[in-house]
């Protein structure tokens, strides 16, 4: 009977499984059981792969363990790459709308009104002759903004709520904004004059011209109020909802 080579003489190109097969064949001789050997060899491979992946046999057997999935079992059988480290869990990304409470129309309107109140405070604390234009400009801007969008009624309702005043749907928009952002420190006749001046500006000013430039060129606040009364009528609101 021809002597079988020892494992030390095995060709270097043998795969690990073939090398194990040859070694078992030499050791068992005529009593070699191929089915039993194959089962044992696969069990050794599985345990080796589990060790490399950082997963113990007990963890693998737990219900719900992802390592028990068909894909992972294929790895243990040698049909896929051998994992070297435990794969970190993939974070779950929860989509949330970028729109927050600060982005609502009401919040934006509140910020606009607050800026007008700040402009009023700056005007009150300033002794500059032209300081009033810094207050009238944002008043004109907010009324124009909501008139173009046909939301003047919404502006008025929210402005009165902002100032904690009873709502008056028939009031002129400029009068309402001045009344709601000036802390009630302006005489009614002054509010009426400023409102008429702003209505004249709204009717006559070109969009690219600044309020201060236009009003000063026309002769100032008093002149603009008089021009509105002359051309549009003192009792006309002139700026519809």
Protein Blocks (a to p, Z undefined) as FASTA:
>chain_A
ZZdddfklpcfkbcfklmmmmmmmmmnmmmlcfklmmmmmmmmmmmmmmmmnopafklmm
pghiaklpmklmmmmnopaccdfbdcddddddddddfbdfklgmklmmmmmmmmmmmmmm
mmmmpcbfklmmmmmmmmmmmmmmmmmnopmmmmmmmmmmmnopacdfkbcfklmmmmmm
noopacfklmmmmmmmmmmmmmmmcfklcfklmmmmnnpjklmmmmmmmmnopklnoiaZ
Z
